[in-house]
């Protein structure tokens, strides 16, 4: 009797596995053309960011991002050490008044089992720094995936950034300029994220 039950369960599991595998394959086939098209478009955007990322400041898409970004950060407990002081209107940003380009280059997606991040290099005249920003990582107990919103990513950037403004003449507004650069890095990270982290959890 036990053997018959085991055989039935095994058969049901095999059928379930087959359906899940088939469905997963269909989803990937549907996603593939979209991801390829988006990847090609992002490759066309990349040279503009490498030349001067300030080119995105006037865009309505970036304006909307800044509004949502500030709404999130202003209500977040994650950025209490660095309360937002940037303007909701990117046209008034310090970056617009600086005579040198902000170059964002060498974007790289980092995908490891249970860990997602992105890396890029920022350059502003004599200053250059590479940032590694978390997208998602395991929780402390390792039971599930902890997603980083823009507030936590921004906090990571501000904790890492060592901006050299000696030749930029920003007159003691280093913190504001650093926050503007951090916001732009968050925006670039959001548009270049092609593959979303896979949600997982561990049974007790």
LOBA-839038 format. One line per field, with one value per residue (C-alpha): residue in one letter; x negated, y, z negated. Coordinates in pm, 1 decimal, m for minus. Layout:
! LOBA-839038
code: a:...
X: X:...
Y: Y:...
Z: Z:...
This chain:
! LOBA-839038
code: x:x:x:x:x:x:x:x:x:x:x:x:x:x:x:x:x:x:x:x:x:x:x:x:x:x:x:x:x:x:x:x:x:x:x:x:x:x:x:x:x:x:x:x:x:x:x:x:x:x:x:x:x:x:x:x:x:x:x:x:x:x:x:x:x:x:x:x:x:x:x:x:x:x:x:x:x:x:x:x:x:x:x:x:x:x:x:x:x:x:x:x:x:x:x:x:x:x:x:x:x:x:x:x:x:x:x:x:x:x:x:x:x:x:x:x:x:x:x:x:x:x:x:x:x:x:x:x:x:x:x:x:x:x:x:x:x:x:x:x:x:x:x:x:x:x:x:x:x:x:x:x:x:x:x:x:x:x:x:x:x:x:x:x:x:x:x:x:x:x:x:x:x:x:x:x:x:x:x:x:x:x:x:x:x:x:x:x:x:x:x:x:x:x:x:x:x:x:x:x:x:x:x:x
X: 0.0:m280.7:m459.4:m149.1:m110.6:m475.6:m437.5:m132.0:m311.6:m620.4:m406.7:m225.2:m553.8:m696.9:m387.9:m414.3:m784.1:m715.3:m446.4:m662.2:m962.9:m748.6:m591.7:m933.7:m1064.8:m766.6:m819.4:m1187.5:m1103.7:m861.0:m1109.4:m1411.5:m1318.2:m1218.2:m1542.6:m1747.6:m1573.5:m1614.1:m1978.8:m2042.2:m1872.3:m2076.0:m2395.2:m2293.9:m2240.0:m2572.2:m2796.8:m2593.3:m2637.5:m3007.4:m3039.5:m2827.7:m2555.4:m2409.4:m2234.1:m1955.1:m1885.0:m1625.4:m1438.7:m1083.2:m1163.9:m1443.8:m1224.5:m966.8:m1241.0:m1369.5:m1019.7:m966.0:m1323.6:m1286.4:m944.5:m1099.2:m1411.9:m1226.0:m1008.5:m1286.8:m1473.3:m1762.9:m1901.0:m1881.2:m2257.8:m2219.5:m1880.2:m1807.5:m1910.7:m1884.7:m1617.2:m1317.6:m1387.1:m1702.1:m1732.6:m1848.7:m2110.6:m2473.7:m2573.7:m2429.3:m2660.8:m2982.9:m3197.6:m3308.8:m3109.7:m2998.5:m3098.7:m2938.8:m3104.7:m3194.1:m2847.7:m2850.4:m2575.2:m2681.0:m2468.1:m2567.6:m2360.9:m2146.3:m2323.4:m2257.1:m2439.4:m2571.2:m2901.7:m2996.6:m3266.2:m3196.4:m3433.4:m3415.4:m3732.4:m4012.4:m3784.8:m3715.1:m3559.6:m3408.7:m3091.3:m2940.3:m2570.9:m2351.6:m2023.6:m1934.2:m2107.6:m2010.6:m1859.9:m2069.4:m1926.0:m1961.7:m1596.8:m1494.6:m1607.3:m1629.8:m1564.9:m1735.6:m1518.2:m1664.3:m1687.9:m1922.8:m2117.6:m2159.4:m2277.4:m2535.2:m2661.6:m2687.4:m2875.3:m3126.1:m3162.5:m3477.5:m3414.4:m3708.3:m3559.8:m3873.9:m3880.4:m3502.7:m3434.5:m3111.0:m3175.4:m3115.0:m2824.2:m3009.5:m2731.4:m2465.9:m2682.1:m2753.7:m2379.8:m2309.2:m2575.4:m2432.1:m2081.2:m2207.5:m2387.6:m2064.4:m1877.2:m2132.9:m2121.5:m1742.6:m1736.4:m2021.5:m1874.3:m1766.7:m1715.1:m1522.7:m1646.7:m1484.1:m1268.7:m1338.8:m1286.2:m1386.9:m1132.8:m1167.1
Y: 0.0:239.6:161.4:245.7:579.7:663.0:583.0:810.6:1095.1:1053.4:1060.2:1374.9:1545.1:1456.5:1598.5:1914.7:1946.9:1902.7:2173.5:2417.0:2358.9:2408.0:2725.5:2861.7:2798.2:2976.6:3279.9:3298.9:3272.8:3564.1:3771.3:3711.8:3950.0:4222.5:4192.5:4191.2:4503.6:4682.8:4580.7:4730.4:5056.8:5079.0:5028.0:5332.3:5534.1:5428.8:5664.5:5968.4:5879.7:5821.6:6159.6:6360.0:6205.9:6552.5:6506.2:6325.8:6617.0:6792.0:6470.1:6432.2:6070.1:6188.6:6461.6:6197.0:5975.8:6262.1:6332.7:5968.1:5939.8:6235.6:6117.3:5781.1:5924.7:6191.2:5925.0:5670.2:5590.1:5459.9:5805.2:5983.6:6043.5:6216.4:6394.0:6501.4:6858.2:6838.1:7025.4:6844.9:7044.8:6910.7:7229.6:7410.9:7152.6:7245.0:6996.5:7234.5:7514.3:7314.9:7365.2:7001.7:6687.7:6417.6:6091.7:5763.6:5461.7:5093.1:4990.9:4624.4:4404.1:4169.1:3855.3:3582.5:3317.3:3508.6:3840.6:4116.9:4448.2:4688.8:4866.7:5182.6:5447.7:5819.6:6092.9:6468.4:6646.0:6527.8:6304.8:5944.3:5667.9:5324.9:5235.8:4896.7:4927.0:4650.0:4559.1:4260.7:4030.7:3763.7:3868.6:3827.4:3482.1:3381.8:3284.0:3522.8:3796.6:4153.6:4412.0:4752.0:5048.6:5374.6:5508.3:5229.3:5241.4:5616.1:5568.3:5317.6:5566.8:5852.1:5624.5:5543.4:5875.0:6078.9:6371.1:6600.3:6946.3:7156.2:7271.6:7288.6:7609.6:7489.3:7700.8:7461.7:7286.2:6955.5:6762.8:6883.9:6800.1:6453.2:6393.3:6500.9:6262.1:5986.1:6043.5:6021.3:5696.1:5552.3:5654.6:5491.7:5177.0:5165.1:5189.4:4943.0:4668.7:4418.3:4107.7:4137.7:3945.4:3606.7:3594.1:3293.8:3181.6:2893.2:2669.5:2648.9
Z: 0.0:m94.6:228.6:433.7:252.0:313.5:683.1:712.2:534.1:753.4:1066.9:951.8:870.1:1210.8:1381.5:1172.7:1251.7:1623.0:1624.3:1426.9:1654.1:1964.7:1827.1:1729.6:2079.5:2234.9:2010.0:2104.0:2473.1:2437.0:2234.4:2457.6:2746.4:2498.8:2302.6:2622.4:2753.5:2421.9:2401.8:2745.7:2647.4:2328.0:2527.1:2733.1:2413.2:2259.6:2469.8:2361.9:1995.3:2051.3:2224.1:1975.7:1759.8:1700.3:2034.5:1846.3:1608.9:1833.5:1916.6:1779.4:1690.6:1464.1:1315.0:1221.4:1078.4:860.2:726.3:632.5:505.8:268.7:149.4:58.8:m103.7:m302.0:m464.0:m513.3:m832.2:m622.8:m534.8:m870.4:m856.9:m520.2:m500.0:m140.3:m60.2:318.6:510.8:656.1:973.2:1147.4:1355.2:1039.5:944.5:883.0:1151.3:1411.3:1299.8:1308.3:1616.8:1643.3:1736.0:1496.2:1662.9:1559.5:1716.9:1685.5:1568.5:1472.4:1335.9:1055.2:1028.2:788.4:611.0:362.0:427.2:681.8:726.7:986.2:1025.3:1212.7:1220.1:1175.9:1286.0:1231.7:1344.9:1109.0:903.7:1003.3:795.9:855.5:666.6:586.5:502.2:361.5:531.8:313.7:66.4:m186.8:m517.4:m833.1:m901.4:m535.6:m502.7:m225.1:13.0:m116.5:156.1:145.5:242.1:373.5:18.3:m91.4:234.2:194.4:m164.7:m35.6:222.2:m28.2:m266.8:9.1:189.7:139.4:371.4:453.6:513.7:466.5:829.6:883.4:689.1:530.5:220.7:m67.6:103.4:128.2:m48.4:193.5:495.1:356.0:311.8:670.6:800.6:580.9:716.4:1074.9:997.4:852.4:1168.7:1397.6:1185.8:1218.0:1598.4:1656.1:1438.5:1702.9:1490.8:1166.5:862.6:814.8:504.2:284.5:m70.2:m293.8:m462.5:m843.1
